[in-house]
Amino acid sequence: MFGKIKYYGVKDNVVSIEFEHGKADVTVITPSIINFFSPISSERHLSKAIEDLQPAPGEVKTDFIDGQVLIYTSRLKAVIADNFIVDIYDLAGNLLCADYRGEDRPFVRHGTGSDLDMAAEEGHKFEAEQAAQKIRVLKQLQPDSYFYGLGDKTGHLNKRGYHYKMWNTDDPNPHVESFESLYKSIPFFIALTNKIAYGIFFDNSYKTFFDFGKENSRYYSFSAVDGNLDYYFIYGPSSKEVVSGYTFLTGRTPLPQLWTLGYQQSRWSYAPEKRLEEIADDFRAKGIPCDVLYLDIDYMDGYRVFTWDDKKFPDHEKMLKKLQDKGFKVVTIIDPGVKKDQGYAIYDQGVENHYFATDKDGLPYVNRVWPGDALYPDFANQPVRKWWAENQKILVNHGVAGVWNDMNEPASFNGPLPDDVQFNNDGRLTDHREIHNVYGLYMSKATYKGIKAATNKRPFVITRAAYAGTQKYSTIWTGDNQSLWEHLRMSLPMLMNLGLSGFAFSGTDVGGFGFDATAELLSRWVQVGTFTALFRNHSSVFTRDQEPWAFDQQTEAINRKYIRLRYRLLPYFYDIMHAEESSGLAMIRPLLLDYQDDEAVYEINDEFMSGSNLLVAPVVAQGQKARTVYLPKGNRWIDYWTQEIFQGGQYIVKQTPLDTCPIYVKEGSTIPLYPVQNYVGEKQITELTLDVYPLTDDGQSLYEHYRDDGESFDYRDGVYNLYDFRQIRKGDQLTIQISEPTAQYTQQYDHFQFVIHAKQVMDLKIDGQTCEAAQSEGLVTVTVPNTASQISLRLA
């Protein structure tokens, strides 16, 4: 396609190469990140995911040998040959990633002519699909390569052998492994070969395709129907470094308000007002913590966005204030479809200012969604985003705490939006093919900025549709799942791959949205939800009730147990989200992220790490009363429930009665805990409990705890406290050092309560003074003032 290299030039960190039939730029972003770009459809990058990028390339060297351009960073060597063939090596000369030299050759699909016609009707239009791709990159596939990422695609954690399509799709059918596209398009993956990881981000918002050896075991590929050839190679060698590099490009999830990590209850729909208040009162009466209640589409006047139904909610401001006084935040749904209704302010403003997407003749495009005939705001255009942002105050000024963006693929009832629907992409006219996958991103960005301007607090936005980079503006969930065991099982790799794809704040509809949950399914699902960043129970209209008390006393007790555990662990989860702003690492992580040298974890779909200290192995099959758990090499692990200690690198069998979710704590961990509250802010936290799991062998471990006001952006100006808790083990002596390297937030803990998991301790001293400790059932409890700096003791 490109032909031979004619010449090249270098300017700063950009190497420009002229070919016989095209040109390309190779840009060093950092020593570990290199961008490969060719202007197929436009002369400049058209990224919607990358904003305010500040490259730090370090020294870049080039050479020209045997007709090839060689580019060196302090970590990588890229070799560019004729036809824009790219090979990448580490500085030791090890080949990391290489373009495939052969012809693409899909495997043969046998069948008669009539069979082919039938297959085409089912959507298997393989040849036509490939012929429509303007851009296609093939990379050599190694026999021992694994692939992860692409957001919440269905199937297993490892994507090898699968084919996926990036085209945001609202499909109401039960999601199964064969689904190639869902609500989100996140064209980023991590490849792991010989314990070395790298990532590729194909930054193209058109319909794109990823094939990880399904069509041919000799290569994997990524391709697009239009746009530019524009991809980033991100070197590890650890998968953690790859995630960090990818989120350096596309942005990281900002620290959320603390209450958003609490339990959330939703349904289509809690209406009228009396029903919503009944739900709120039941939570408080039953002692089940809850911070958030949702209002689905039925709160609106005829599904008109930014309105209220005065019959169902006769005084919504008063109602919101009553709920707020009980500790509840209310989140309302907003869809992009604006009802075609003259006299309705949002519609009139949109038409008057040309804020809606148009057909090819320049007339506002109309399709049908919940309100009937509806128009679609052109979120690709900055004035439209500003208008939409300003409309958020209609909700938040009345007491709404967050906004839930739905149906923003964009979804439509009268067939999909045609390819030629027109958008104004910040002054550059384009069509639906380019904007479709980023429509939800633009809507989320507008919503985020509007709530931030109206409240000056960290916005809570939740979106169904997304593109790479949406994590800067919104939390997400995996969409309209079903109350099926298969969907619970599949949610684990979906959430883990979302985390690897930069989305640190994600979750599922706990219990399942469609169909009818069973008591056992809800009990097991809430055990998973306890450890996901977004912990929301949501169900559909006409399904059976799915609140924690909707089944029987046992189910209610299990829900209460795990929701209360969630509130105990809130400071731990908040610490993870704070650290994520610097690292990009999500709360729910596949085991390979921490244990890349242990090949046994590469394809574990039903276990995950919660941060770096807790391993969770939930039950995801009906009737399962025991399960096998793999504990990774390199650590000892403590059973959270029984305190039994296990050596890593082995499979164990854990008994799992219905109220037990297997949880294991990494040896040397310190886990911060809060008292159980009905909602965040109910109690003033004056004492921090620290669950200490001592090291067995000589060594050290450090835990950093973070605290701020839980809602404002003051932390970005340094208004927060950091507490360091360091374990030092030497022989039978354990020392816990306490320090506060940053203390700019006024609210301090009065005391620290250390709960040390040890059978017996002797010679306990606090800052050199001999003290007594409460000892019982393998736990030693020591309470110290916030001025204490060291606890030392001898373990029996």
C-alpha positions, -999 to 999 in steps of 0.1 A, spaced: 0 0 0 26 25 10 55 14 -12 91 20 -6 106 46 18 117 77 -2 131 98 27 125 108 63 130 138 86 131 144 123 117 173 142 119 170 180 100 138 189 83 133 155 99 112 127 81 119 94 85 93 66 76 98 30 67 66 11 61 61 -26 23 61 -20 18 78 13 33 93 44 34 86 81 45 101 113 61 82 141 59 102 174 76 93 206 52 102 234 73 88 262 102 64 261 76 36 264 48 49 242 51 54 204 24 66 181 21 54 145 0 77 123 -8 79 86 -34 105 73 -57 82 54 -88 105 57 -75 137 73 -42 154 78 -44 156 115 -52 134 145 -90 132 151 -88 118 187 -118 122 209 -101 102 237 -69 121 242 -70 156 256 -43 179 267 -16 153 261 18 165 273 45 142 258 77 135 277 97 116 251 132 120 265 161 116 240 151 103 206 177 90 182 173 79 146 193 60 120 188 47 84 202 12 77 194 -12 48 165 10 37 149 10 71 143 39 96 155 30 131 140 50 160 155 47 195 141 58 228 156 51 262 135 19 264 126 8 228 138 5 193 112 8 164 122 -4 129 102 11 100 105 -7 67 89 -3 33 51 -4 32 51 11 67 60 -23 82 67 -18 119 88 -40 143 94 -31 179 122 -43 201 134 -37 237 169 -24 240 183 -59 246 172 -67 211 142 -89 221 114 -87 195 82 -74 213 58 -68 185 61 -73 147 40 -67 117 29 -98 98 46 -102 64 22 -127 47 -12 -122 32 -43 -122 53 -59 -156 48 -91 -163 68 -99 -199 76 -121 -217 51 -159 -218 60 -175 -248 43 -210 -249 32 -233 -248 2 -247 -217 -15 -280 -219 4 -261 -222 37 -241 -191 29 -273 -171 23 -287 -183 56 -255 -174 74 -256 -139 59 -291 -135 72 -277 -142 107 -252 -115 103 -222 -135 94 -212 -114 63 -176 -121 67 -163 -113 32 -184 -81 28 -173 -69 62 -136 -73 55 -139 -57 20 -154 -26 36 -124 -20 58 -102 8 46 -75 3 72 -61 -30 84 -30 -38 105 -18 -74 109 6 -84 136 25 -116 141 7 -139 166 29 -159 190 18 -194 201 19 -184 238 2 -149 236 -27 -138 257 -50 -108 250 -70 -87 274 -89 -55 274 -115 -41 249 -137 -30 278 -167 -51 287 -170 -74 257 -186 -107 265 -168 -140 268 -137 -148 288 -109 -128 303 -84 -139 276 -97 -128 242 -74 -150 221 -93 -168 194 -122 -142 194 -133 -115 170 -149 -83 182 -166 -52 166 -164 -17 180 -199 -3 173 -220 8 203 -250 -13 202 -282 -15 223 -292 -52 220 -320 -62 244 -313 -100 238 -295 -118 266 -259 -111 262 -239 -142 254 -203 -151 244 -210 -147 207 -219 -110 210 -192 -91 190 -204 -56 201 -222 -41 231 -228 -6 244 -191 5 245 -162 8 221 -128 8 238 -103 -1 211 -74 -9 235 -59 -43 244 -30 -57 263 -9 -85 248 11 -108 272 38 -130 257 66 -148 276 56 -128 307 62 -95 289 32 -72 283 25 -44 259 -6 -26 248 -21 -12 216 -46 16 215 -62 20 180 -76 55 183 -102 54 156 -139 62 164 -153 46 132 -165 11 132 -134 -10 140 -126 -47 143 -103 -68 164 -94 -103 155 -71 -122 180 -63 -152 158 -98 -163 150 -94 -159 113 -58 -172 112 -36 -185 140 -5 -168 125 -16 -132 130 -39 -109 149 -54 -78 134 -72 -45 140 -90 -26 113 -115 2 105 -140 11 78 -126 47 76 -106 73 95 -69 74 100 -43 48 107 -36 60 142 -24 36 169 -2 38 200 22 10 211 25 10 249 54 -10 265 53 -26 299 70 -49 305 44 -53 333 7 -51 326 5 -25 354 28 -2 334 8 -8 303 -24 3 321 -6 33 335 7 43 300 -28 39 284 -44 60 311 -16 86 307 -29 90 272 -67 88 277 -70 101 312 -78 85 346 -110 83 366 -111 113 390 -115 106 427 -153 102 433 -173 115 462 -172 91 491 -210 85 491 -209 72 455 -190 41 468 -219 33 490 -248 9 482 -272 21 455 -307 9 448 -325 13 415 -355 0 396 -375 8 365 -393 25 382 -397 39 417 -428 59 410 -449 75 422 -434 95 451 -450 73 477 -432 42 463 -398 59 464 -403 70 500 -415 34 510 -382 20 496 -362 46 516 -380 39 548 -376 2 544 -338 5 542 -336 25 574 -361 3 593 -343 -29 583 -308 -15 591 -295 -21 556 -271 7 546 -280 26 514 -268 60 500 -284 63 466 -319 58 451 -325 61 414 -354 75 393 -359 59 359 -378 73 330 -412 75 346 -403 105 368 -404 127 337 -434 145 322 -441 124 291 -404 113 289 -394 149 282 -359 153 295 -353 179 323 -389 178 334 -409 162 363 -443 145 362 -463 167 387 -489 140 392 -464 113 403 -441 138 420 -463 167 430 -435 185 449 -402 169 439 -380 195 456 -397 189 489 -394 151 484 -357 153 475 -351 174 506 -369 148 528 -348 120 514 -317 140 518 -325 145 555 -327 107 558 -293 104 542 -303 95 506 -290 109 474 -313 107 444 -299 101 409 -321 107 379 -320 92 344 -315 114 313 -317 101 277 -304 121 247 -337 119 227 -355 152 230 -393 150 224 -405 167 192 -429 190 209 -434 227 200 -437 247 232 -414 224 252 -384 246 261 -356 221 255 -370 213 220 -376 249 211 -341 260 222 -325 232 202 -344 240 170 -338 277 173 -301 273 178 -296 244 154 -284 221 182 -298 188 167 -281 164 143 -295 167 108 -302 146 78 -281 152 46 -305 180 36 -298 199 68 -332 192 84 -332 179 120 -331 142 120 -361 125 137 -363 89 151 -384 74 178 -375 66 214 -393 68 248 -411 102 242 -421 92 206 -407 113 178 -374 127 191 -344 146 180 -308 140 189 -285 168 203 -253 172 183 -230 166 212 -200 166 189 -204 204 187 -190 225 216 -220 250 217 -244 220 221 -223 205 249 -223 238 266 -261 241 263 -265 206 276 -241 212 305 -261 243 315 -293 223 316 -279 201 343 -286 228 368 -323 222 362 -318 189 381 -290 196 406 -303 230 417 -335 211 428 -316 186 448 -306 158 424 -272 144 434 -262 127 401 -272 121 365 -276 87 348 -271 89 310 -289 61 292 -299 52 256 -268 72 244 -253 47 219 -275 64 205 -304 40 207 -335 44 185 -367 25 180 -373 31 142 -341 14 131 -305 26 136 -295 61 128 -284 62 91 -247 66 83 -253 100 66 -269 117 96 -248 149 99 -228 163 129 -207 193 134 -175 180 151 -164 213 166 -164 231 133 -157 201 111 -187 186 94 -188 148 95 -214 120 96 -228 94 120 -201 68 111 -175 89 129 -196 102 158 -217 71 167 -191 55 190 -182 88 207 -217 101 212 -219 88 247 -185 102 255 -195 136 244 -228 135 263 -209 123 295 -184 151 291 -211 177 289 -230 163 319 -198 162 340 -189 198 332 -224 210 339 -227 193 373 -192 205 382 -201 241 373 -234 239 392 -222 223 424 -184 227 425 -183 191 438 -170 160 421 -198 151 397 -214 117 398 -223 107 362 -231 72 351 -233 62 314 -242 32 294 -224 40 262 -188 50 261 -156 53 241 -120 53 253 -114 83 276 -150 84 290 -135 74 323 -125 110 328 -161 120 331 -183 91 341 -187 58 359 -202 30 338 -221 -2 341 -222 -32 318 -257 -24 305 -290 -43 305 -280 -77 317 -303 -104 328 -310 -123 361 -292 -153 348 -263 -173 364 -244 -170 331 -246 -132 333 -232 -133 369 -204 -155 357 -196 -134 327 -197 -101 347 -164 -110 363 -142 -110 332 -162 -81 318 -154 -60 349 -118 -71 350 -113 -62 313 -130 -28 319 -105 -21 347 -76 -30 323 -91 -7 298 -89 24 321 -124 23 335 -118 22 373 -153 30 384 -176 4 370 -202 -22 380 -231 -43 369 -268 -44 376 -266 -65 408 -292 -92 406 -297 -87 369 -319 -62 351 -342 -83 330 -359 -116 338 -366 -126 374 -338 -130 400 -339 -159 424 -330 -156 461 -299 -176 456 -288 -156 426 -293 -122 444 -274 -136 474 -244 -145 453 -245 -114 432 -245 -90 461 -213 -108 473 -197 -97 440 -212 -62 441 -196 -57 475 -162 -55 458 -170 -36 426 -166 2 426 -202 8 415 -225 -12 438 -260 -8 423 -289 -32 424 -311 -25 394 -341 -43 379 -366 -39 351 -403 -31 350 -425 -61 353 -398 -83 368 -402 -94 404 -390 -72 432 -353 -73 438 -346 -52 469 -326 -69 496 -357 -79 515 -378 -90 485 -374 -128 490 -370 -142 525 -353 -136 558 -321 -156 548 -317 -135 516 -323 -103 535 -297 -113 561 -271 -121 535 -277 -88 517 -274 -70 550 -242 -88 559 -224 -80 527 -237 -44 523 -225 -37 559 -192 -53 550 -190 -28 521 -194 1 545 -168 -13 568 -144 -15 539 -152 20 525 -119 36 536 -100 8 518 -120 13 486 -116 50 488 -78 45 491 -79 24 460 -97 52 441 -73 78 453 -43 58 442 -60 52 409 -57 88 400 -20 84 399 -17 47 387 -48 41 366 -53 8 384 -90 -1 391 -106 -16 422 -114 -49 405 -83 -64 389 -75 -98 372 -49 -117 392 -24 -114 363 -21 -77 371 -3 -84 404 10 -118 396 23 -116 360 51 -141 367 26 -168 377 13 -182 345 -14 -201 363 -34 -169 367 -35 -158 331 -69 -173 323 -87 -173 357 -121 -159 350 -138 -163 384 -114 -147 408 -102 -112 411 -81 -89 433 -98 -60 451 -69 -36 452 -37 -54 459 -46 -68 493 -78 -88 490 -85 -118 467 -121 -125 461 -133 -159 446 -171 -156 445 -195 -184 437 -211 -179 403 -230 -212 398 -263 -223 412 -262 -247 441 -224 -247 445 -215 -254 481 -178 -256 476 -153 -243 450 -117 -245 440 -96 -214 446 -62 -207 432 -39 -186 455 -11 -170 435 26 -176 440 48 -153 460 25 -147 491 8 -164 519 -29 -159 521 -52 -157 551 -88 -168 549 -109 -138 558 -135 -158 576 -115 -185 594 -80 -170 597 -65 -201 582 -31 -194 565 -23 -209 531 9 -209 510 5 -193 476 10 -213 443 -17 -239 451 -53 -248 445 -74 -252 476 -111 -262 481 -132 -238 501 -166 -247 515 -192 -221 504 -225 -222 521 -249 -195 507 -237 -168 531 -200 -173 524 -180 -156 496 -144 -168 497 -121 -138 506 -84 -141 511 -61 -114 526 -25 -111 514 0 -116 542 14 -83 554 -17 -64 546 -32 -36 566 -68 -30 559 -85 3 571 -121 0 584 -149 23 593 -178 16 616 -210 5 598 -233 35 589 -267 37 574 -252 61 549 -219 80 544 -218 110 568 -243 96 593 -214 93 618 -184 115 624 -155 91 621 -131 98 649 -114 64 651 -98 44 623 -97 6 627 -67 -11 611 -70 -48 604 -34 -60 605 -23 -93 590 14 -97 601 42 -108 579 54 -142 587 90 -139 575 114 -110 580 105 -80 558 85 -49 555 51 -38 541 36 -3 538 0 8 537 -9 44 528 -43 56 539 -59 87 525 -85 111 539 -102 143 527 -136 159 528 -151 133 505 -168 156 481 -149 188 469 -119 194 447 -99 208 475 -77 177 475 -62 188 442 -49 218 462 -33 195 488 -61 196 513 -59 160 525 -42 138 550 -20 108 544 -12 82 570 15 56 566 13 23 585 45 3 581 49 -33 593 85 -45 600 90 -81 609 123 -94 623 123 -128 640 94 -129 664 94 -91 667 67 -70 649 69 -33 647 42 -11 634 53 25 626 27 52 623 33 85 605 14 113 588 35 127 560 7 150 549 -17 167 572 -36 195 555 -72 184 561 -85 197 594 -105 166 604 -82 142 622 -87 108 638 -86 109 675 -74 72 678 -63 43 659 -75 8 668 -52 -19 656 -67 -54 653 -37 -77 649 -44 -112 636 -21 -132 660 -28 -159 685 -9 -141 713 14 -112 717 39 -104 744 60 -74 754 36 -49 739 50 -14 739 36 19 725 63 45 719 85 25 743 60 23 771 48 -11 782 10 -16 777 -17 -43 779 -38 -55 750 -71 -72 747 -66 -107 733 -93 -132 722 -99 -158 695 -67 -151 676 -71 -113 676 -51 -87 696 -67 -53 698 -46 -22 706 -60 13 707 -35 42 705 -39 80 703 -33 98 671 0 110 685 15 75 687 43 67 663 52 31 670 38 -1 683 62 -30 690 54 -65 702 66 -100 703 45 -127 686 41 -161 702 
